Amino acid sequence: MVVRFDDEYFMREALKQARQAYAGDEIPVGAVIVCDGEIIARGYNMTEKLNDVTAHAEMLVITSAAEQLGGKYLVDCSLYVTLEPCVMCVGATQWAQIGKIVYGAKDEKRGFTNYSKKILHPKTKVVTGILEKECSELMVGFFKNKR
């Protein structure tokens, strides 16, 4: 039997990470980086735990993936993240030259598309709305419980 991993499969893996963030009282954003069909980095927001505003899921998995591959460029990699990256995170993907970004829910307040798509590396492909409902519901539920 041939197992085919697609964008939905990897987004479900990112959602598992987001649920870990939720359980740790972090904003529930999860991410994975995939290279050659294999997850090489997993992470979730840790800004509260690390007391670090830059400890977004995307930043953590970019660092982890670069260490795993032994180089700073992630040209042949795909980033799967449950929420549209902010300007900081998409800037990091540009520097890392990530080949593909896939995100679930749009971030109406801080997502990079609210500012400019020019922040992306020119060769980066973007896919949006994968498991958007699940990603969005997790975020809404988290903030509903906070209020």
MITOR-680464 format. One record per atom (N, C-alpha, C, CB): residue in one letter; x, y, z. Coordinates in steps of 0.001 Angstrom, whole numbers, padded with zeros to 6 digits, always signed. Glycine has a CB too. Layout:
aXYZ
...
***
This chain:
m+000838-001178+000000
m+000000+000000+000000
m+000891+001252+000000
m-000958-000008+001224
v+000600+002171-000896
v+001343+003420-000976
v+000594+004480-000176
v+001538+003867-002458
v+001299+005093+000760
v+000702+006156+001567
v+001088+007479+000930
v+001171+006084+003068
r+000071+008289+000631
r+000328+009589+000013
r+000122+010684+001052
r-000595+009817-001220
f+001160+011426+001307
f+001062+012538+002228
f+000762+013793+001418
f+002365+012699+003066
d-000266+014511+001824
d-000657+015724+001109
d-000727+016889+002090
d-002018+015530+000389
d-001157+018047+001580
d-001222+019238+002420
d-002121+019034+003635
d-001716+020420+001608
e-003218+018330+003472
e-004113+018083+004615
e-003425+017242+005684
e-005401+017380+004149
y-002713+016226+005265
y-002002+015367+006221
y-001031+016199+007061
y-001239+014237+005480
f-000223+017001+006410
f+000773+017784+007133
f+000136+018887+007971
f+001766+018388+006161
m-000988+019435+007508
m-001684+020438+008325
m-002263+019787+009574
m-002805+021130+007511
r-002703+018552+009466
r-003179+017842+010668
r-002032+017668+011675
r-003775+016450+010284
e-000851+017455+011176
e+000316+017360+012057
e+000593+018709+012725
e+001558+016890+011264
a+000445+019788+011975
a+000609+021131+012552
a-000478+021389+013595
a+000561+022220+011439
l-001695+020918+013339
l-002783+021068+014309
l-002481+020328+015619
l-004097+020552+013710
k-001828+019194+015523
k-001427+018475+016747
k-000503+019356+017580
k-000721+017125+016399
q+000387+020054+016911
q+001293+020961+017610
q+000513+022126+018232
q+002374+021493+016643
a-000448+022658+017492
a-001265+023771+018002
a-002033+023350+019252
a-002249+024265+016917
r-002495+022117+019270
r-003209+021627+020455
r-002276+021527+021663
r-003844+020255+020168
q-001026+021227+021420
q-000046+021211+022525
q+000150+022625+023065
q+001321+020621+022052
a+000181+023597+022160
a+000297+024997+022593
a-000901+025365+023452
a+000404+025954+021373
y-002082+025009+022992
y-003333+025290+023710
y-003267+024702+025124
y-004557+024711+022936
a-002839+023446+025202
a-002744+022766+026507
a-001746+023457+027435
a-002336+021299+026313
g-000755+024126+026864
g+000235+024842+027654
g-000101+026305+027851
g+001570+024727+027012
d-001338+026670+027536
d-001836+028040+027677
d-001083+029033+026792
d-001738+028476+029125
e-000637+028545+025654
e-000018+029390+024629
e-001047+029616+023520
e+001301+028733+024058
i-000915+030711+022802
i-001788+030917+021638
i-001591+029712+020729
i-001465+032281+020879
p-002687+029023+020362
p-002574+027731+019693
p-002206+027802+018210
p-003852+027004+019833
v-000938+028019+017974
v-000405+027975+016618
v+000636+026878+016583
v+000202+029355+016181
g+000495+025993+015609
g+001441+024901+015444
g+002012+024915+014046
g+000779+023557+015734
a+003199+024345+013909
a+003864+024325+012605
a+004725+023080+012455
a+004721+025585+012418
v+004881+022666+011207
v+005836+021620+010857
v+006550+022051+009581
v+005127+020227+010673
i+007759+021580+009428
i+008490+021780+008174
i+008742+020409+007576
i+009840+022563+008398
v+008466+020329+006279
v+008562+019079+005539
v+009630+019214+004455
v+007190+018696+004919
c+010451+018182+004340
c+011457+018124+003281
c+011437+016714+002701
c+012890+018502+003821
d+011313+016624+001405
d+011260+015318+000727
d+010184+014405+001313
d+012617+014628+000814
g+009025+014978+001627
g+007901+014199+002119
g+007988+013767+003569
g+007749+013014+001292
e+009003+014254+004292
e+009207+013867+005684
e+009225+015103+006578
e+010518+013072+005840
i+008556+014997+007724
i+008575+016096+008691
i+009951+016114+009351
i+007430+015942+009765
i+010631+017264+009225
i+011965+017386+009817
i+011969+018316+011031
i+012955+017895+008774
a+010873+019040+011236
a+010793+019934+012403
a+009333+020111+012799
a+011452+021319+012099
r+009092+020141+014098
r+007756+020345+014664
r+007874+021393+015768
r+007148+018996+015218
g+006821+022197+015901
g+006852+023168+016982
g+005546+023901+017144
g+007944+024149+016756
y+005466+024644+018223
y+004283+025441+018506
y+004712+026693+019248
y+003241+024635+019328
n+003798+027651+019334
n+004100+028902+020021
n+004597+028621+021436
n+002859+029815+020058
m+005652+029323+021822
m+006201+029185+023171
m+006573+030556+023728
m+007434+028252+023167
t+005857+031576+023333
t+006195+032931+023765
t+006044+033114+025270
t+005327+033937+023041
e+005041+032485+025858
e+004816+032601+027306
e+005853+031786+028076
e+003387+032132+027677
k+006020+030555+027683
k+006951+029661+028386
k+008380+030198+028342
k+006904+028253+027773
l+008786+030725+027189
l+010152+031213+027035
l+010296+032707+027328
l+010634+030928+025641
n+009152+033358+027586
n+009146+034804+027823
n+009891+035525+026690
n+009795+035138+029201
d+009502+035160+025453
d+010203+035627+024258
d+009173+035902+023164
d+011264+034580+023779
v+009024+037162+022795
v+008020+037523+021781
v+008346+036945+020412
v+007902+039033+021676
t+009576+036498+020195
t+009930+035921+018891
t+009737+034407+018840
t+011369+036254+018555
a+009294+033800+019919
a+009176+032337+019980
a+007871+031847+019347
a+009257+031860+021436
h+007609+032324+018139
h+006453+031849+017377
h+006775+030467+016818
h+006080+032847+016226
a+005728+029699+016555
a+005896+028341+016031
a+006785+028322+014788
a+004533+027729+015704
e+006553+029264+013878
e+007314+029300+012625
e+008796+029532+012879
e+006771+030390+011703
m+009105+030460+013771
m+010502+030783+014065
m+011212+029565+014660
m+010592+031987+015035
l+010521+028871+015549
l+011118+027705+016204
l+011376+026561+015223
l+010215+027221+017331
v+010423+026327+014305
v+010636+025221+013357
v+011648+025580+012272
v+009311+024823+012708
i+011750+026847+011914
i+012781+027251+010947
i+014162+026970+011536
i+012640+028765+010572
t+014359+027356+012780
t+015640+027107+013452
t+015926+025610+013538
t+015638+027727+014865
s+014920+024849+013940
s+015081+023403+014077
s+015382+022740+012734
s+013827+022790+014689
a+014678+023144+011686
a+014892+022556+010358
a+016290+022877+009838
a+013831+023066+009365
a+016740+024108+010045
a+018086+024496+009602
a+019143+023653+010318
a+018334+026006+009864
e+018941+023426+011612
e+019871+022572+012360
e+019845+021146+011827
e+019526+022580+013859
q+018638+020652+011559
q+018472+019281+011061
q+019176+019092+009719
q+016981+018939+010922
l+019062+020093+008840
l+019644+019985+007500
l+021096+020454+007449
l+018820+020788+006517
g+021535+021141+008484
g+022907+021609+008503
g+023161+022818+007614
g+023805+020508+008097
g+022114+023599+007381
g+022268+024808+006563
g+021096+025736+006765
g+022403+024453+005081
k+021314+027012+006482
k+020277+028008+006762
k+019220+028149+005675
k+020914+029327+006980
y+019465+027610+004497
y+018493+027740+003415
y+017600+026515+003345
y+019202+027953+002077
l+016299+026770+003258
l+015288+025702+003262
l+014504+025697+001954
l+014323+025872+004456
v+015221+025849+000849
v+014631+025991-000475
v+013710+024827-000825
v+015720+026111-001514
d+014106+023634-000485
d+013328+022446-000840
d+012347+022029+000246
d+014256+021301-001137
c+012041+022949+001154
c+011165+022641+002283
c+009825+023361+002167
c+011845+023017+003594
s+008849+022792+002857
s+007520+023406+002964
s+007207+023628+004434
s+006423+022516+002290
l+006665+024807+004720
l+006223+025158+006069
l+004711+025019+006118
l+006670+026609+006463
y+004218+024250+007070
y+002781+024119+007327
y+002512+024763+008668
y+002310+022614+007307
v+001607+025726+008686
v+001313+026443+009924
v-000191+026684+010009
v+002097+027789+009994
t-000734+026570+011204
t-002183+026626+011386
t-002759+028027+011222
t-002540+026100+012744
l-001936+029050+011376
l-002391+030437+011259
l-001467+031174+010305
l-002428+031141+012650
e-002048+032058+009515
e-001256+032873+008596
e-000084+033520+009336
e-002137+033955+007931
p+001123+033388+008808
p+002283+033971+009484
p+002214+035494+009585
p+003544+033573+008761
c+002804+036003+010656
c+002925+037451+010821
c+004092+037947+009963
c+003133+037833+012329
v+004291+039231+009954
v+005367+039831+009163
v+006736+039321+009611
v+005317+041359+009269
m+006958+039200+010917
m+008236+038697+011419
m+008516+037293+010881
m+008242+038687+012959
c+007519+036436+010993
c+007709+035036+010610
c+007866+034867+009106
c+006542+034200+011096
v+007076+035595+008347
v+007205+035462+006895
v+008523+036082+006427
v+006006+036131+006173
g+009018+037086+007161
g+010342+037618+006860
g+011415+036558+007068
g+010635+038842+007728
a+011280+035775+008124
a+012231+034692+008382
a+012153+033634+007276
a+011955+034049+009762
t+010938+033366+006782
t+010824+032391+005683
t+011503+032925+004430
t+009339+032067+005386
q+011459+034241+004260
q+012111+034847+003101
q+013621+034672+003198
q+011749+036343+002989
w+014180+034951+004369
w+015616+034794+004557
w+016031+033328+004402
w+016032+035323+005937
a+015194+032409+004871
a+015491+030976+004760
a+015181+030434+003366
a+014697+030193+005802
q+014519+031236+002551
q+014149+030870+001175
q+013277+029615+001122
q+015406+030653+000338
i+012340+029533+002056
i+011422+028386+002087
i+010648+028311+000771
i+010440+028493+003293
g+010558+027105+000241
g+009942+026913-001064
g+008428+027034-001092
g+010315+025597-001577
k+007783+026661+000021
k+006317+026648+000039
k+005834+026919+001453
k+005760+025291-000480
i+004813+027761+001545
i+004145+028025+002824
i+002686+027620+002663
i+004277+029543+003255
v+002211+026808+003588
v+000813+026383+003612
v+000251+026789+004961
v+000663+024832+003365
y-000834+027578+004944
y-001435+027929+006233
y-002931+027669+006221
y-001160+029396+006575
g-003450+027456+007433
g-004861+027121+007596
g-005742+028344+007671
g-005055+026292+008825
a-005768+029002+008814
a-006662+030140+009047
a-005960+031452+008723
a-007156+030151+010504
k-006714+032378+008217
k-006205+033726+007955
k-006133+034478+009282
k-007112+034490+006922
d-005109+035293+009437
d-004983+036141+010620
d-005395+037551+010213
d-003515+036116+011204
e-006627+037892+010544
e-007206+039175+010124
e-006488+040374+010719
e-008663+039230+010505
k-005865+040203+011888
k-005216+041335+012553
k-003735+041463+012229
k-005386+041212+014035
r-003006+040344+012256
r-001549+040431+012153
r-000935+039618+011027
r-000947+040001+013425
g-001755+039024+010174
g-001223+038236+009070
g-000457+039094+008071
g-002344+037507+008366
f+000559+038503+007455
f+001410+039266+006545
f+000669+039816+005333
f+002542+038407+006079
t-000418+039153+004906
t-001139+039649+003725
t-001856+040961+003992
t-002142+038615+003253
n-002016+041322+005261
n-002584+042624+005595
n-001611+043747+005266
n-002966+042676+007073
y-000348+043410+005103
y+000692+044405+004874
y+001204+044351+003441
y+001844+044200+005848
s+001779+043232+003063
s+002321+043115+001716
s+002723+041680+001443
s+003518+044054+001524
k+002403+041215+000256
k+002861+039890-000160
k+004290+039964-000691
k+001920+039302-001233
k+004806+041165-000844
k+006169+041351-001347
k+007215+040903-000339
k+006399+042804-001708
i+006790+040653+000891
i+007721+040193+001925
i+008213+038776+001611
i+007046+040231+003318
l+007407+038019+000896
l+007765+036643+000554
l+008985+036594-000356
l+006589+035940-000116
h+009728+035495-000256
h+010779+035241-001238
h+010086+035079-002594
h+011641+033957-000861
p+010655+035611-003659
p+009975+035572-004961
p+009628+034177-005465
p+010823+036239-005973
k+010352+033152-005025
k+010077+031787-005497
k+009168+030999-004565
k+011370+031039-005673
t+008798+031579-003432
t+007960+030862-002474
t+006524+030763-002973
t+007997+031555-001108
k+005989+029556-002945
k+004578+029321-003284
k+003783+029367-001992
k+004375+027944-004030
v+002556+029894-002067
v+001701+029973-000885
v+000383+029275-001175
v+001460+031448-000467
v-000029+028428-000237
v-001325+027734-000306
v-002073+028105+000959
v-001159+026153-000447
t-003333+028520+000811
t-004102+028967+001977
t-005372+028141+002159
t-004461+030450+001840
g-005909+028209+003364
g-007217+027625+003643
g-007240+026127+003867
g-008116+027936+002546
i-006091+025496+004045
i-006073+024047+004289
i-006532+023799+005733
i-004631+023438+004036
l-007619+023048+005877
l-008243+022774+007176
l-008539+024079+007926
l-007331+021865+008031
e-008940+025074+007179
e-009187+026400+007741
e-010174+026368+008897
e-009698+027328+006669
k-011240+025620+008765
k-012264+025577+009806
k-011691+025049+011122
k-013444+024706+009356
e-010961+023942+011072
e-010381+023364+012281
e-009367+024308+012920
e-009720+022026+011961
c-008541+024912+012082
c-007521+025835+012586
c-008168+027053+013243
c-006587+026281+011445
s-009178+027570+012602
s-009874+028751+013101
s-010628+028457+014394
s-010837+029275+012046
e-011317+027315+014442
e-012085+026942+015635
e-011187+026804+016865
e-012837+025629+015391
l-010000+026270+016682
l-009067+026123+017797
l-008686+027499+018348
l-007801+025348+017350
m-008414+028423+017454
m-008031+029779+017857
m-009195+030493+018551
m-007565+030591+016631
v-010372+030417+017964
v-011560+031074+018536
v-011858+030503+019917
v-012792+030899+017605
g-011786+029183+020049
g-012041+028541+021334
g-011048+028969+022403
g-012001+027041+021179
f-009804+029120+022021
f-008781+029546+022975
f-009095+030922+023527
f-007403+029549+022320
f-009393+031863+022646
f-009638+033233+023100
f-010988+033376+023805
f-009572+034190+021919
k-011947+032534+023425
k-013242+032537+024113
k-013055+032118+025575
k-014250+031588+023398
n-012212+031127+025794
n-011926+030666+027156
n-011137+031683+027971
n-011163+029363+027109
k-010394+032537+027304
k-009601+033564+027966
k-010463+034710+028477
k-008549+034095+027020
r-011590+034931+027808
r-012439+036085+028155
r-013453+035738+029167
r-013125+036633+026952
***
